[in-house]
Each structure stands twice: as C-alpha cells, then as structure tokens.
Amino acid sequence: ILAPVRGDGSPSGLREALAAGWPELAVYLAAGVVYVAIGVAFPEFLFSWVVAAGYLLLWTVVLPALVRRLRRA
C-alpha cells in the first residue's frame, strides 16, 4: 500500500509519517536489544566507546544495506 505523499516526497500527514518510520525504528530497537544482551553476557566487551560506535554503525547502516542488496538479487 502506497501512502499519500506531497510533491517533495514527504508524507502528507502524521499517520503516514509514523507508518513510514517504523522500519527504521525497528532497526534501532533491535540494535539496542542485542547490545544490551551482549552487555549482559560479555560486559568487558562493551566498555570501549569505539566498539559501541562501530556496533551502532554496523547495525544501522551496514546490515540494512546488505539486506536491501540481498533482497534485490
């Protein structure tokens, strides 16, 4: 189902905007849940902010791009 959009490509209403944002929110929530689980299982692994930044980058940029690429193939 295609949501109504304005001429600039943005959603025409709040409901459409919220519906369009669910996939991105789901990615961030999944990343948070897995990060907490790793932190509980291996607390010393997540002490570095570099590891945390890399983890967030991996989950929010690299994995979605990989999934999109695999779905096109």
C-alpha positions in Angstrom: 0.0 0.0 0.0 1.4 3.3 -1.0 0.9 6.2 1.4 -0.1 9.6 0.1 2.8 11.9 -0.4 3.4 15.5 -1.1 5.2 16.8 -4.2 8.5 16.8 -2.4 8.2 13.2 -1.4 7.4 13.7 2.2 4.3 12.0 3.8 1.1 14.1 3.7 0.1 13.5 7.3 1.3 12.4 10.7 -0.1 8.9 10.4 1.7 8.4 7.1 4.9 9.8 8.5 4.8 7.5 11.6 4.0 4.5 9.4 6.9 5.3 7.1 9.3 5.5 10.1 8.5 2.1 11.6 11.2 0.1 9.8 13.9 2.5 10.9 12.6 2.4 14.5 12.6 -1.4 14.4 16.3 -1.4 13.3 17.3 0.8 16.2 15.2 -1.2 18.7 16.7 -4.5 17.6 20.2 -3.0 17.8 19.5 -1.8 21.4 18.1 -5.2 22.5 21.1 -7.1 21.1 23.6 -4.5 22.5 22.1 -5.0 26.0 22.1 -8.8 25.6 25.8 -8.7 24.6 26.5 -6.3 27.6 24.9 -8.8 30.0 26.7 -11.8 28.6 30.1 -10.1 28.0 30.3 -6.8 29.9 34.0 -6.3 29.3 33.4 -6.3 25.5 31.3 -3.2 25.5 33.5 -0.9 27.7 35.0 0.9 24.8 33.1 3.7 23.1 34.8 2.8 19.8 33.2 -0.7 20.0 29.8 0.9 20.7 30.1 3.3 17.8 31.2 0.6 15.5 28.4 -1.7 16.6 25.8 1.1 16.0 27.2 1.8 12.6 27.1 -1.9 11.7 23.5 -2.4 12.8 22.0 0.8 11.4 24.0 1.3 8.1 25.8 -1.9 7.0 23.2 -4.6 7.8 20.2 -2.8 6.3 22.2 -2.1 3.1 23.3 -5.7 3.0 19.7 -6.9 3.4 18.5 -4.5 0.7 21.2 -5.8 -1.6 20.3 -9.4 -1.0 16.6 -8.8 -1.5 17.3 -7.3 -4.9 19.4 -10.3 -6.0 
